[in-house]
Every structure is written in C-alpha cells, then in structure tokens.
Amino acid sequence: MSREVVFRFDGAPYPGRDGQTIAAALIDHGILSWRRTRVDDQPRGILCGIGVCFDCLITVNGEPNVRACMTGVEDGDDLRSQEGTGYAQ
Amino acid sequence: MPSDIVIVGGGVAGIAAAVVAARSGCSVTLLDSGSAVGGQYYRGAKSPESGSGLSYEALRRAFDELVVARGIDRRLDTYVYSLARRDSGFVVRTRGDDRHRGDVDVLESRAVVIATGAFDKQLPFPGWTLPGVMSGGGAQALVKGSDVLPGQRIVVAGTGPFLLAVTYALISAGGNVIAVVEANDPVGLARHAWSVLPAAGKSADLAKFVTALAKKRVPYLRRHRVRRASGTGHLESVTISRVDGDWRGIAGSERIWECDALAIGYGFTAQTDLAGQVGARMRIGSDGGLAVEVDERQRTSVPALMAAGETTGIGGVDLARMEGLIAGVAAVEQCGRQAALSDAAIARGMRDVLKLRRFADALHFAFPVRDGWRDDVDDQTLVCRCEEVSASKVRGAVSDLGARDARSVKLLTRAGMGWCQGRICAPAVDALCRFDSAASLIGGSYRPVAVPVPLGAIAAES
C-alpha cells in the first residue's frame, strides 16, 4: 500500500496517499471544486481529468495554475483554492 | 547526445515502438507527461506476469528490461511543447511537470514517433461546468490512477463502447454506477460492428463488460441522453430523457436522477499538435475528428516522422499496440538499421492494423454524434469554459457579426483562446455555428506551443 501523506487545503490538514493526484486526493475527501473562474466567479473542478482542459487549476505552495489532475500530491503541500488567475491572492 | 529515436507518449503505442527500436539497437528516448508509462488505458499497472508474444503485458515487461539492458532514456512527467525539423532530423523541446514548468530541455533525434493519444470529446449542455461533471477518461484516470471514485452515485453517459469500459473500471473498484446513458441505439445500428467483433478479437472484452454490468444490475439505457446537470455549487442531479434518432429530446420522457458524479464523453479527439507543428498532413477520421495521416508503415507526410495510436485516428488499444510496433519498425529503418522483428511478424502486424481499423470504422458508424444535442444548448450555456464564452455570444458572432469561420468566432468572442487552446470547445463551436468542420478542424489545429511554458525558460535557451 502506498505511503500516507498529509497536505493542507485552504488551511485544514487532510490525509492523502503518495501516488495520488491532487485532484484525486481532494475528491477522495468530497472536495469537488478548488477554483473560481475569473469572469463569472463560478466554481470548477476537474473536467477532462487528463491534463488537456486546464479547468482544475489550483494554487500549490503559492504557485498558481497547477493542474490538479496531473500533479501528484506531496507530503506537506499547501493547497489553496484559486481565485481567478491566481495572481491577485 | 542526440538519440536515434525520440518517442513522444508512453502509452501502449509508444511502448511497442520503443521495444522494437531498442531491440533493434537504436538509442531511444521515450517521453511521457504522466508519472508512469502505460498511458490512459493501462495507467501505471506494474509489469504484469501474464501475456506472451506481442501482448501489452509482454511488451511492458520487455520495455522495463530494455530500460536497464539497452538504456532506454525514459523521461516521465515530461511534456513536449515544441517539435521542429533540423537538418534531416528533429529538435524536441520539453518541459517538466506543473511543479517544474521552467525545467526545459532540448533533445535532438534522427527520427520521431508521435504516440500522444487522445482525450474525450465533450458537447456542451446546461450545467456541464458544475463540479462533479467530468469526462469518462477523467473518471477512469481517478479510479485506475489514484484508486479514488468520482462520487457516491455516478451516472456514465455519452456514446460509444468506452462508456462500458469506464463503467467496468468504476464498478470493479466498488463504485455505485446508477445507470449508463447511451445516446445511440447500438443494437439497432451496430449490426455491422457486431459482425466484425469476432474478427477483431473484441468479443471477450465486450462480454466481460456486459457481464459485469448485468451482475451489478446497472441499467444500460439506449437512445437516452443527459439533457441538463443541476446543483448549487456542485452536481446534485441530472435530467435525462429519451431522444430520437437525431438525438432530439422526446418531450414528456424527462426524468431527474440524484447523483454527485457524471462521467460523460462523446467519442475522442486525437492529440495531433506536434505533428501539426511540423506540417504533417492531416485527415478527417471516420469519426469526423482530426487525425494524422500515415501510410501502411505508419509514416507521416514528414520525412522521419512516424505516428501511432489514437493520434492517427481513434481506434482503441489493440490498434494502438499494432501501430506502435509498425511505427517502431519504420523508425528503425529510418535510422538505417534492420528491425528486430521478422518480416512475417511485420506483415501480420500490418494486416492486423487494417483489420482493427475496419473495426474502428464500424464502431464510429454505429456510435455517431447526431445534431440534436445543439437544441439543448441554451443562451447561457458556456461553450468555451476557459474564457467563459456563452452560446449566445458564439451564435451572435455568426448571426450579428457575420463570422464565417471558427477563427473569426475566436477573434470576436475569445472562444478557443484560453488555456486549453480550443481543444475542448472547437468541435462544439463548429457544430453550433454550422461550420464545415473538416476545414475548420484542419485550419484550427496549429498550436505552436503545445503546453504552456514560461517565457523566461524559453528565453534562457542557449
């Protein structure tokens, strides 16, 4: 079985498993959305789930616009919901 | 040090090509954007024990051995953002994963094999941007790649046999799939497809899927479509209804189902970006989508450029494997070497490719996309999710502003101008605007940078 990791999402700690994507780790906890769009301020989660559509962007350790579906979750990650482009936060 | 051969994509096609090339004495670099080889179908499944000959299992085992024995340079979490010709070979520009976007590299090779696969085709409908609505491939990736289910009550919808594969993956992992919603009527339409099933060796797979669905009593609704997704902040229900042969909703047949995940897809779109960057000739596949044109040896119109798998037209995992083998042979020959695959095996492989391609064509004929979905797209429905462009704006670009092609619509509305570079919305824009999709697909397929890369990293290239 893969190693357990602990990450934070919007400040709160969650367990995850090494080898999971960030999207999977969040969905596993019932978190379906981690971005609000820059025009209509609407929530988004994953769509294509394989790196093509860029809908699942999230801010990881201060770096915005990371694709949650393609990026493995790492121990100690500080994940933040992304507002718009992610640069105004 | 330049490689003889760079292979882009470590799915089944790329693995097959790499095994042939490395066994034939060529130096091979294999690049994949994922954190494991295996592609969308096999994901990271570890070197399986079963399987012999030219099965995926045997090829995967051989690949792992050749990484050690012949030094295949396997680079995971690596994206190719640009492919260019240089002299008689290629320059391949790569970057790292999203944590290492600025880690760029420049590779050179004598030959390139493009095996970049495909992604689910989406058609917009009211509510499709709600979190919880995802592609069939995305749901499959969650469960196969991360062992996570997309929700507690899952609806699988769209069209094509892939819906069955997704459902099988979900229920095998203990998922609660409340129904499979198929827009076509494969029993009525697919006599031709069923007739070629045994020849293509596909009966076993299909039987496995159908048996599993029956055992779990998952309803399979034909001629039904998801008309709307609803919820506050996330998916809470879908409205489904019966549809006619053109996919128009039949009034009075609507039903609302509570669910928290919808896995949906209407076929696939091939990843053709890199071939497009070097001007390889494209064709329109039997599914109406763009594909890289190849000859019987998987050679594109660009010298020393081979393509294999879904990139050359949507056809499934077995076709991808055989095309990968043949592309590997062609790449080896391009490097002036003798391929380590017998002439008989090559001839058999080429025959298999033709057979499997015919099977794929039959499936596309049985599971077409009909026009009726457009009637559901109300003014507020977003067409371009990246730039948040509604259907009314897209239609208005044509009716009020006189746009006559997808490029004009893009310039007038920003549809297709966002992060995904129109990969998701292009088929929908063409259909909603009644554009000639063949011309539009070919015209809109040129993406000089295949994945975002920091300008500073490009500027620093010495």
HADDOCK unambig.tbl for C-alpha pairs under 7 A between the chains (distance, minus, plus):
assign (segid A and resid 19 and name CA) (segid B and resid 146 and name CA) 6.79 0.50 0.50
assign (segid A and resid 20 and name CA) (segid B and resid 146 and name CA) 4.65 0.50 0.50
assign (segid A and resid 21 and name CA) (segid B and resid 146 and name CA) 6.56 0.50 0.50
assign (segid A and resid 24 and name CA) (segid B and resid 142 and name CA) 5.92 0.50 0.50
assign (segid A and resid 24 and name CA) (segid B and resid 146 and name CA) 6.19 0.50 0.50
assign (segid A and resid 24 and name CA) (segid B and resid 148 and name CA) 6.02 0.50 0.50
assign (segid A and resid 27 and name CA) (segid B and resid 150 and name CA) 6.65 0.50 0.50
assign (segid A and resid 28 and name CA) (segid B and resid 148 and name CA) 5.93 0.50 0.50
assign (segid A and resid 32 and name CA) (segid B and resid 131 and name CA) 5.63 0.50 0.50
assign (segid A and resid 32 and name CA) (segid B and resid 132 and name CA) 6.19 0.50 0.50
assign (segid A and resid 33 and name CA) (segid B and resid 131 and name CA) 5.79 0.50 0.50
assign (segid A and resid 39 and name CA) (segid B and resid 388 and name CA) 6.84 0.50 0.50
assign (segid A and resid 43 and name CA) (segid B and resid 131 and name CA) 6.85 0.50 0.50
assign (segid A and resid 43 and name CA) (segid B and resid 233 and name CA) 6.41 0.50 0.50
assign (segid A and resid 44 and name CA) (segid B and resid 129 and name CA) 6.79 0.50 0.50
assign (segid A and resid 44 and name CA) (segid B and resid 130 and name CA) 6.53 0.50 0.50
assign (segid A and resid 44 and name CA) (segid B and resid 131 and name CA) 5.28 0.50 0.50
assign (segid A and resid 45 and name CA) (segid B and resid 131 and name CA) 4.85 0.50 0.50
assign (segid A and resid 46 and name CA) (segid B and resid 131 and name CA) 6.87 0.50 0.50
assign (segid A and resid 46 and name CA) (segid B and resid 134 and name CA) 6.13 0.50 0.50
assign (segid A and resid 47 and name CA) (segid B and resid 133 and name CA) 6.57 0.50 0.50
assign (segid A and resid 47 and name CA) (segid B and resid 134 and name CA) 4.22 0.50 0.50
assign (segid A and resid 47 and name CA) (segid B and resid 135 and name CA) 5.69 0.50 0.50
assign (segid A and resid 47 and name CA) (segid B and resid 138 and name CA) 6.86 0.50 0.50
assign (segid A and resid 48 and name CA) (segid B and resid 120 and name CA) 6.96 0.50 0.50
assign (segid A and resid 48 and name CA) (segid B and resid 134 and name CA) 6.10 0.50 0.50
assign (segid A and resid 48 and name CA) (segid B and resid 135 and name CA) 5.02 0.50 0.50
assign (segid A and resid 48 and name CA) (segid B and resid 137 and name CA) 6.80 0.50 0.50
assign (segid A and resid 48 and name CA) (segid B and resid 138 and name CA) 5.16 0.50 0.50
assign (segid A and resid 49 and name CA) (segid B and resid 135 and name CA) 6.94 0.50 0.50
assign (segid A and resid 49 and name CA) (segid B and resid 137 and name CA) 6.89 0.50 0.50
assign (segid A and resid 49 and name CA) (segid B and resid 138 and name CA) 3.84 0.50 0.50
assign (segid A and resid 49 and name CA) (segid B and resid 141 and name CA) 6.83 0.50 0.50
assign (segid A and resid 50 and name CA) (segid B and resid 138 and name CA) 5.94 0.50 0.50
assign (segid A and resid 52 and name CA) (segid B and resid 420 and name CA) 6.25 0.50 0.50
assign (segid A and resid 53 and name CA) (segid B and resid 420 and name CA) 4.92 0.50 0.50
assign (segid A and resid 53 and name CA) (segid B and resid 424 and name CA) 6.51 0.50 0.50
assign (segid A and resid 54 and name CA) (segid B and resid 419 and name CA) 6.10 0.50 0.50
assign (segid A and resid 54 and name CA) (segid B and resid 420 and name CA) 6.05 0.50 0.50
assign (segid A and resid 66 and name CA) (segid B and resid 98 and name CA) 5.52 0.50 0.50
assign (segid A and resid 67 and name CA) (segid B and resid 98 and name CA) 6.74 0.50 0.50
assign (segid A and resid 71 and name CA) (segid B and resid 98 and name CA) 6.63 0.50 0.50
